[in-house]
């Protein structure tokens, strides 16, 4: 880790390569978080959909269920898929 120009830099211990950087705050107790740190962004919703369908035996029912999850929770579909994947 290093602090430069009001930013905290997170570095790889071995290579020294920068992993990420965060703005520092002088406000006590303020949480600064990059939203993309909490999710695996390498998979698209379509890829999650296909992966979830492969987990079910009945493809027709799976398609109906998964499409309803996407329609009902568009903003949180990825999170819903992660919970479903753990449950299965």
N, C-alpha and C positions, 0 to 999 in steps of 0.2 A: 504494500500500500504506500501511497505517496500523496501529499497534499500540494497542489499547484494551482495558482490563480483562482482561489476560492472553490476548488473542486477536489474531491477525493478520487484518486485513481486507484483502481484495483488491478494489480498486475499479477501475471503468472510467476510463481516463485522460481521456477526453473529457467524459463526463457526470457522473463522480463517483459513479455508481450502484454500490452494493455488488454484487459478483459472488458472493463467498463469504466465509466466515470459518473460521478454524482455531484450535483451542486451541493455546497455546504450552506447551512443556515445558521445564523446567529440567534435565531428564535429558540428559546428553551422548549424542549419537548416536541418540536415540529418534526413530523415524519416526512422524509423525502424518499420516494420510491419510484422507480421506473416501472410502469405497468407491464412492460414486456418481459420482466424478469420472472413473473409468476407462471408463465405459460410456455408450452412448447409450440413455437410458431412454425415449425417445419412441416406440420401437417395441416392441410386445408380442411375445411368442413366436409368437402366431398370425399377426401381420403378417409376421414373419420367415419363418414357414412358407410363407405365401402368396407372398412375394417369391422364395423359393428355388424353389418349384414352377414359377414362371414362367420360370426359367432353364433348365429341362430340356425336351427335346422330347417325351419319353414321360411323360405325366402320371401314368400308373399306376405306373411304376417309380419316378418321383420321389416320389410319395406314400408308397410303401412305404419307400424309403430315408430320407426326411426324418422319417417317424414313428418309424423305428428309432433315428435320431439323438436325437430327443426322449426316447424311452423309455429309451435307454441312458445318456443324459447330461442328465437333467432339470435338474440344478443348473447345468450348463455349456452348455446347448443354444444360448443366444445366442452364446456364444463360438465354438461349433462352426459355427454359421451364418456368422459373420463370416469364419472361416477358409475355409469352403466358397465363400463369395461371392468372396473374393480368388482362390481357385484357379480358379474358373470364368472 
